[in-house]
Amino acid sequence: MGKSVQRLRAPSLHEFLNVADDELDAAVERYVQKLRHFYDARARWHRRGHRFSGIVVIITGALLPLLATSQFAHKELVLSLVGVAISAVTALRSFYRFDQSWILLRNTEIAISHAYLKWKIARLGTAGERPSAEHREADTRALIDMIMGIRRDEAESFFNELPTPQPVTGGQNPGLPDARHRV
C-alpha cells in the first residue's frame, strides 16, 4: 500500500495497546505523531477539494452564458455537459462538505498538536530537573485520555453536523407550502 494512501487512514490503536509499560511513552509518541500527520493530510485534502470544486463551479458557471449565446457545433451537447459538470461538482461539495470538514479536521489537528506539545514540555521538567517516572507515566496516561477525548469530540461533531433527512408526509415536503395554500 502506498505511503499517500496510508496517510489518509487513521493510525491503529493496536500499536500501543499491547506494549510493555517501559515502551508506552515511545509508542504513544509514535501514535500521536502519526495521528497529527493523518489529520493534517486530511485537512489539506479537504481544503483542496473545497477550493478546486469552488473554482470549477465558478468558472463553468461564468462560461455558461458565453456558451449559450455563441454559435458552434454540438452546442446543445456542450451546454448539457457544462450543466452536468456544475451539478455534479455542486453535489459532491454538498455530500463531502469539504468546507466544514476542512475546519473540523484542522481544528482537531491543532488540538492534538497542542496536547502533544504540552506533554513534551511537561517531560522537560523544571529547573533542569526531570520529572519522576511516576509523573511521566501520569502525563502519558493523561495525554492518551486527551487524545481519545479529542478524537471522540471530532467524531461526535462530524456526525452531529450531518444533515438528517426529514420525513415527507402526504407527498409534501414539510418545509414547502402546500399548493392549495399558495397565494
Steps between C-alpha positions, in 0.01 A plus 500: 500500500636841403615753756243761388213253550626411848501869600128518427425221746503558873782318677400186684466501877644147511843651470506606864229290663721196551839656576699452815478781757858608436420542127173686548646851468668428167195316362263780601731761350515309169120464499439870572748608231332271246161630608612862456626419150174319421285799598734742324485299175121468519458873571719586200302258281170662602644851452604405148161341431322812623712738295514289184128427492424867565723607212341244267148620585595868463680459167247266341213713630661814357555328165139384472351831374787542255449149366122544483527812279774365274450301182707184461464134411347273765390800707218308670734220604761741635239697696358177640845378604582831668169486687567142607851597615363787712234275650741215570767719659240686708353167617846369591574821696176456690550128560862520616451833681856599416474837674363367831727196498805717427427711809422200721809305393731802535363581846547136602860503374563823695351351820711184462813708437424712807453194722817344361709814555368538857604139562847561352550812712385321818762233435777762505437574866584822678834652594689225319340230715336217308160384626481171687400179323161511673443858386603412144267201497213715629571760230500230231173356622353852509618551141325178396179619668526841332563352154211254533275785618603717204428218256167424667403869481602514132289195413203629700523841335523344155194280548299774674551727199377244247171608349215278608236419241160629607193281456268593219132476586234463236752551219564858615829629636415656840726797423306597187154653492221277377379587148148556643631777727712691247396856432 
